[in-house]
Amino acid sequence: MRKFILGTDWWTDCDDVAALRLLARAHKANEIQLLGIILNGCMEYSVTSLEGFLNTEGIHDIPIGIDLEATDFGGNPPYQKRLSQYAKKYSTNNEAENALKLYRTLLASADEPVELIEIGYPQVLAALLLSKADDISDLSGMELIQKKVSKLWIMAGKWDQNPGTENNFSRNARARESAHILCKVCPVPITFLGWEIGATVISGTNLKKTDPLHLAFCDHGSPNGRSSWDPMLCLLATIGNEKEAGYQVVRGKASVDAITGENWFIQEENGLHSYVVKAFQDSYYEDEVNKRIRSHNHSGYNSNYPVM
C-alpha cells in the first residue's frame, strides 16, 4: 500500500477541505495510508478544525503537526469554528506536534517508501531539507528524504508562463525563499500541478446541504463549487501516474526566484522535475474529482451538523 504525508495550509479556502475528503476516503478504503498531516498555515482553529473534519470522515488516528510560526493572513471562515466542535484530541494549536519534528519522526520510522503531497506553502519542506541529525534520526533532512521518500507531488507554480507567478510560491518572503530552496536541493522527483490546471475545473457541485464539505464551500462564498487545485493534485498523487490520471508531462528543471517568487522551467529529457498539462476537457477532471468527494453517509458523520 502506498503511504503519504500531506502538507496543507488549511486556512480560509475550501479546496483544501475537498482535497482532504478525497484522501480521507482513499485512506478509509485502504487504497492508500495517510501517515500524517502537516499544517503550514496557522490560524486560531487550524488544528481543531482539521481534526474535527477528520472525525466527521470517521478517521481518528492521523497525527497532526503544525508550524506555529506560519503567517496568519487573516480571515476566519465560520466552517473552521464549526468543525472544531467535533475535535476530541486537540483543543488548541499548541497541543499538536511541531511540524518539522513530525515530518522527521514519520520518515525516520517508515519501513517503506513514502510519498509527500503538498497543497500549501513550502516552508516546512524547506526546513526538513535543511534539518540536521537529531535524537529522532542520525540522518539529515536531505538524507532522510533521499532514503525514505520516493516522490513529491505539489500544487504550486504557474507553468503555462515562463516565468509564472503563483500564490503558494510567492505569497510572502518565507514562501519565496522556501520554494527556491525546495526546487534547488530536493533530491527526489517532483511533479508540479500548476495554478492553470485547476483554475477552470469546478468541484464541489451537488453536495448535500448538511455535508461539512458543502458548508465549507458556502462559507468560502462558493456554494456552487470551487476551483479544484488541491483535490486535483491529491487525485493525481493517489493515482500515482500522470498519464493514467489524464495528463501530459513536461520534464525538466524547475526553479523559483527567492526574491520575486517567479517560477521558471527549463525542459530537459531526464530532468528530476515535471509539470502536468491537461490532456482532456475540464469536464473530465470535474467528474473524476466530484465522484470521489460526493456526499454520502459515512462512519463518524454527525447528522446534527448545523445546516446553513
Buried (B, 14 or more C-beta within 10 A) or exposed (E): EBBBBBBBBBBBBBBBBBBBBBBBBBBBEEEBBBBBBBBBBBBBBBBBBBBBBBBBBEBEEBBBBBBEEBBEEEEEBBBBBBBBEBBEBBEEBEBBBBBBEBBBBBBBEBEEEBBBBBBBBBBBBBBBBBBEEBEBBEBBBBBBBEBBBBBBBBBBBBBEBEBBBBBBBBBEEBBBBBBBBBBBEBEBBBBBBBBBBBEEBBBBBEBEEBBBBBBBBBBBEBBEBBBBBBBBBBBBBBBBEBEEBBBEEBBBBBBBBBEEBBBBBEEEEEBBBBBBBBBEEBEEBBEBBBEBBBBEEBEBBEEEBEEE
